[in-house]
Amino acid sequence: MIRTIRDLSSRHSTYLNDQNIGQRPPDQPAPETPQSQSPAHPLQDGDEIRIGNITIRVNISQPEIENTLRVEQPDPLPDRNHLFAFIQRLFQREQPEQLPQFLDGYNIHKKIGAGSFGEVYLATQQKTNQKLALKVLPADENHSSRERKKFSRELDNNKILNHQNIVRLRDHGFANGIFFLGLDYCELGNLHDYITERRRPLAVPDAVAITLQILDALHYAHHVQLPYIQLPNGEFTQGQGLVHRDIKPSNILLTGNRNQPTAKLADFGLAKSFENAGLTDVTISGRHLEGTMPFMSREQVINFKYAQPEVDVWSVAACLYFMLTCNSPRDFRGEADPLLVVLQKQPDPVQRWNPYVPKPLADLVDLALDETREIHFKTAQAFKAALQVLNIN
């Protein structure tokens, strides 16, 4: 099948590999129905389409070719019936935002993220002149009680955590109808974007260095003392150790030297005490299955409410796999139900997607992801020790 693109009377031009392929004259109004006299241009794998400051890289998959690296994009291109709406959404993203000035004591600079919890802004705290990532949740009925509980859980967990490889809570409160968390701002962004922007895997020593830092953060989190844990009946208990339950490249933030960044684990909104597994109120029922499937172990899917530290260790191994291959361990392409992929498919060997990964490291990552019987590495320290034995510099 030949795939083509044509400009539909756009105002700002469409570029294919830096060649202008059409636009309407500046004095001509936009037609009510998109149309164009410009020719259709065939697309090939690797072509780049540019519309304003939005660039789309064409990826035409060829399933019969098994020895090439594939890069999973966070937002897959929709089918042609929705392509025009997709392009419209891209232009909407280009429009400058009206930045809210909703918190006294903060200067809001720009929006840097969003999710079910609300939005994240880069802000400067006036009293300290420190840049923070301001995570906010409006206190309105548009947010479900589940989202508010997740936000509250992240606040409670971050109050406890104090480690160089965990994003620190610097401020929190409620003002002008807004719940907010002031968190460390990591200027290099998240690991997922860091890798996909490079369009190639990390060097092996860099990938291992980031992994060791996150394993240090996990070892700390899995042993931290928890003075107050609220149970569904409103009572409080004590415990030890938080299991994160949503470790993925986008929840690993980077700061400092771009060539040797410091990694920080973020978003403890799903974290809970594993000593009191089953007593707190996060469940796996129906559409409220939490976490991110490509980086979730089968054990976590089956026993989400009773998750133990090894599910976090598996997810760190999956992140290392991503750093080495630009892919998640299981292939989700063309599958209707991601849950079935996790339950039925085994992870692909590392060297299937990157044969240049040293075999001892590839074998170790494959072992860490093997769930034939159970997760191999039960603790962060055990996986860290196994990586250090390889002496990768």
C-alpha positions in Angstrom: 0.0 0.0 0.0 1.3 3.4 -1.0 1.0 6.1 1.7 0.8 9.7 0.6 0.3 13.2 2.0 -1.1 16.4 0.5 -1.6 19.9 1.8 -5.2 20.7 2.4 -5.1 24.5 1.8 -3.2 25.2 4.9 -2.2 28.7 5.9 1.3 28.1 7.2 2.5 25.5 4.7 3.3 21.8 5.0 6.9 20.6 4.6 8.0 17.2 3.6 11.7 16.7 4.3 12.1 20.5 4.4 10.4 20.9 1.0 7.2 23.1 0.9 4.5 20.9 -0.6 1.7 23.5 -0.6 -0.3 26.2 1.1 -3.1 28.6 0.3 -2.3 32.2 -0.8 -2.2 34.6 2.2 -5.2 36.6 1.0 -7.4 33.5 0.4 -9.8 32.5 3.3 -9.8 29.0 4.5 -12.4 26.8 2.7 -15.3 25.4 4.7 -14.3 21.9 3.5 -10.6 21.2 3.4 -9.5 20.8 -0.2 -6.3 21.2 -2.3 -5.0 21.3 -5.8 -1.6 20.3 -4.6 -0.4 16.9 -5.7 -0.2 13.9 -3.3 3.4 13.1 -2.3 4.4 9.5 -1.5 5.7 8.8 2.0 8.7 6.6 2.9 10.0 5.3 6.2 12.0 8.0 7.9 10.4 11.0 6.1 9.7 14.1 8.3 6.6 16.1 8.0 6.7 19.6 9.5 3.7 21.8 10.2 4.6 25.0 12.1 6.9 23.9 14.9 5.4 20.4 15.0 7.5 17.6 13.4 6.1 14.1 12.6 8.5 11.4 11.8 7.1 8.7 9.5 7.6 5.1 10.7 6.3 2.5 8.2 6.7 -0.8 10.0 7.8 -3.9 8.2 7.0 -6.9 10.5 9.0 -9.3 8.5 12.2 -7.4 9.3 13.3 -8.6 12.8 16.8 -7.1 13.2 16.0 -3.4 13.2 15.4 -1.2 16.2 11.9 0.1 16.7 11.1 3.3 18.6 7.7 3.4 20.3 6.1 6.8 20.1 3.9 7.9 23.1 1.1 9.1 20.8 0.7 6.8 17.8 -0.5 8.4 14.5 -4.3 7.8 14.1 -5.9 6.3 11.1 -6.6 8.5 8.0 -10.3 9.0 9.1 -9.0 11.0 12.0 -5.9 12.5 10.5 -7.4 16.0 9.9 -8.6 16.2 13.5 -5.1 15.0 14.6 -3.5 17.9 12.7 -5.9 20.3 14.2 -5.0 19.2 17.7 -1.3 19.7 16.8 -2.0 23.3 15.9 -4.0 23.8 19.1 -0.9 22.7 21.0 1.1 25.4 19.2 -1.1 28.2 20.5 0.4 30.2 23.4 -1.2 29.4 26.7 -2.6 31.9 29.1 -0.6 31.1 32.2 -2.6 31.0 35.5 -1.4 33.1 38.3 -3.3 31.2 40.9 -0.9 31.0 43.8 0.4 33.8 45.9 4.1 33.5 46.4 4.8 31.9 43.1 5.7 33.2 39.6 4.3 30.8 37.0 6.5 30.5 33.9 5.0 27.7 31.7 3.1 24.5 31.7 5.4 21.5 31.6 3.1 18.5 32.0 -0.5 17.2 32.6 -2.2 14.0 33.6 -5.3 12.7 35.3 -4.2 14.4 38.5 -4.2 17.9 37.0 -1.4 19.9 35.6 2.3 20.7 36.2 3.9 24.2 35.9 7.4 25.5 36.1 7.3 28.2 38.8 9.6 30.2 40.9 9.0 30.3 44.6 9.4 34.0 45.5 10.6 33.6 49.1 13.5 31.3 48.0 13.9 32.2 44.4 14.0 28.5 43.7 12.5 26.9 40.6 10.0 24.2 41.4 7.7 21.9 39.5 4.2 22.9 40.7 1.7 20.0 40.5 -1.8 21.2 41.0 -5.3 19.7 41.4 -8.3 22.0 41.3 -10.7 21.1 44.1 -13.8 20.8 41.9 -16.2 18.0 41.0 -14.5 17.4 37.7 -12.0 15.3 39.5 -13.1 11.9 40.9 -12.5 10.9 44.5 -10.0 8.3 43.2 -7.9 11.1 41.6 -8.0 13.2 44.8 -7.0 10.1 46.8 -4.0 9.5 44.5 -3.0 13.2 44.8 -3.3 13.0 48.6 -1.3 9.7 48.7 1.5 11.4 46.7 1.5 14.2 49.3 1.6 11.9 52.3 4.4 9.7 50.7 6.6 12.6 49.6 6.5 14.1 53.1 8.4 11.0 54.3 10.9 10.5 51.5 14.3 12.2 51.6 16.8 10.7 49.2 19.1 12.2 46.5 17.6 10.0 43.8 13.9 10.8 44.7 12.2 14.0 43.7 11.8 16.0 46.9 8.6 17.7 48.2 9.5 21.4 48.9 6.1 22.9 49.5 2.5 22.0 49.6 -0.9 23.5 50.5 -4.3 24.6 49.4 -5.0 28.1 48.1 -7.6 29.7 45.8 -9.4 26.4 45.3 -6.2 24.6 44.3 -4.3 21.7 46.0 -0.7 22.0 45.1 2.7 20.2 45.5 6.0 22.1 45.0 8.5 19.5 43.8 12.1 19.5 42.7 12.4 20.8 39.1 14.5 18.5 36.9 15.6 20.6 34.0 16.6 17.7 31.7 13.1 16.3 31.7 12.1 12.7 31.9 14.0 9.6 30.7 11.4 8.7 28.0 11.7 12.0 26.3 15.4 12.1 26.8 15.8 8.9 24.8 13.1 9.4 22.1 14.6 12.8 21.3 17.9 11.1 20.7 16.3 8.5 18.5 18.8 5.9 19.6 19.6 3.9 22.7 21.8 5.2 25.5 25.4 4.0 25.7 25.6 1.0 27.9 27.6 2.7 30.7 25.1 5.6 30.8 22.1 3.2 31.0 23.6 1.2 33.8 24.6 4.3 35.7 21.0 5.6 35.7 19.7 2.2 36.6 22.0 2.0 39.7 20.8 5.4 40.9 17.1 4.3 40.6 17.9 1.0 42.4 19.5 3.1 45.3 16.3 5.1 45.4 14.2 2.0 45.5 16.3 0.4 48.3 15.7 3.5 50.4 11.9 3.6 49.6 11.5 -0.1 50.3 12.9 0.3 53.8 11.7 3.8 54.8 9.8 4.1 58.1 6.2 5.1 57.7 4.8 6.8 60.8 1.2 7.2 59.7 -0.7 5.0 57.2 -4.4 5.7 56.9 -6.6 2.6 56.5 -10.0 2.6 54.7 -11.8 2.7 58.1 -10.1 6.0 59.0 -7.7 4.5 61.5 -3.9 4.9 61.3 -1.1 2.4 61.6 2.6 2.3 61.3 4.7 0.4 58.7 7.9 0.1 56.8 8.6 0.3 53.1 6.8 1.9 50.1 6.4 0.0 46.9 6.1 2.5 44.0 4.0 0.5 41.5 4.4 2.9 38.6 8.0 2.9 37.6 8.5 3.8 34.0 10.8 6.0 31.9 8.5 9.0 32.2 8.6 8.8 36.0 12.4 8.9 36.0 13.5 12.6 35.9 17.0 13.9 35.0 18.9 16.8 36.2 22.5 18.2 36.3 25.1 17.3 33.7 23.4 16.2 30.5 26.3 13.8 29.7 26.2 12.3 33.2 22.8 13.2 34.6 21.5 12.6 38.1 18.3 10.4 38.0 15.4 11.0 40.4 12.4 8.8 40.8 9.1 10.7 40.7 5.4 10.3 41.1 4.6 8.3 44.3 0.9 8.7 43.7 0.4 4.9 43.5 2.9 4.0 46.2 1.7 2.2 49.3 3.0 0.3 52.3 3.7 -3.3 51.3 3.8 -4.4 55.0 0.1 -3.6 55.1 -0.7 -5.0 51.7 -4.4 -5.4 51.2 -5.4 -3.0 54.0 -5.3 0.2 52.0 -7.8 1.2 49.4 -6.2 1.1 46.0 -7.7 -1.8 43.9 -7.3 -3.3 40.5 -11.0 -3.6 39.7 -12.4 -2.8 36.3 -11.1 0.3 34.5 -9.2 1.4 37.6 -6.2 -0.8 36.9 -3.4 1.6 37.8 0.2 1.6 36.4 1.6 1.5 32.9 1.3 -1.8 31.1 4.5 -1.8 29.0 6.5 -1.5 32.2 4.4 -3.6 34.5 5.2 -7.2 35.5 2.7 -10.0 35.3 3.0 -10.4 39.0 1.9 -6.8 39.5 -1.1 -7.3 37.3 -2.2 -10.4 39.1 -1.5 -9.2 42.6 -1.8 -5.4 42.3 -3.3 -4.8 45.7 -0.7 -7.1 47.4 2.3 -5.9 45.4 5.7 -6.5 46.9 9.1 -4.8 46.2 10.1 -7.2 43.5 7.5 -5.7 41.1 9.4 -2.4 41.3 12.7 -4.2 40.6 11.1 -5.8 37.5 10.0 -2.4 36.3 13.5 -0.9 36.8 14.8 -3.8 34.6 12.1 -2.9 32.0 13.4 0.7 32.1 17.0 -0.5 31.6 15.7 -2.6 28.6 14.1 0.6 27.2 17.4 2.5 27.6 19.3 -0.2 25.7 16.7 -0.8 22.9 14.3 2.1 22.8 11.5 -0.4 23.3 9.5 -1.9 26.1 10.2 -5.6 26.9 6.9 -6.9 25.4 5.7 -6.0 21.9 2.4 -4.3 22.2 2.0 -3.4 18.5 -1.3 -4.5 16.9 -2.7 -5.9 20.1 -6.2 -4.8 21.1 -5.8 -5.6 24.8 -2.6 -4.6 26.6 -3.6 -6.6 29.6 -3.6 -9.8 27.6 -0.1 -9.0 26.3 1.2 -8.8 29.9 -0.6 -12.0 30.9 0.3 -14.1 27.9 3.5 -12.8 26.2 7.1 -13.3 27.4 9.5 -10.3 27.1 11.6 -10.3 23.9 15.3 -10.9 24.4 17.3 -7.7 24.6 19.6 -8.6 21.7 16.6 -9.1 19.4 16.4 -5.3 19.2 20.0 -4.3 19.9 22.6 -6.9 19.1 25.3 -4.5 20.3 24.4 -4.9 24.0 27.2 -7.0 25.6 25.9 -10.5 26.1 26.5 -10.7 29.9 24.4 -7.6 30.4 21.7 -8.7 27.9 21.5 -12.1 29.7 21.2 -10.4 33.1 18.4 -8.1 31.9 16.6 -11.0 30.3 16.9 -12.9 33.6 15.5 -10.0 35.6 12.5 -9.9 33.3 11.9 -13.6 33.2 8.6 -14.4 34.9 8.3 -18.1 33.8 8.0 -19.0 37.5 8.5 -15.8 39.5 10.4 -12.6 39.4 14.1 -13.5 39.8 15.5 -10.4 41.7 13.4 -9.9 44.9 15.3 -6.7 46.1 16.8 -3.6 44.5 20.1 -4.5 46.3 20.2 -7.9 44.7 19.8 -6.5 41.2 22.3 -3.8 41.9 24.9 -6.3 43.1 24.4 -8.4 39.9 24.9 -5.3 37.7 28.0 -4.3 39.6 29.6 -7.7 39.1 29.6 -7.0 35.4 32.0 -4.0 36.1 30.6 -1.9 33.2 32.3 1.5 33.1 
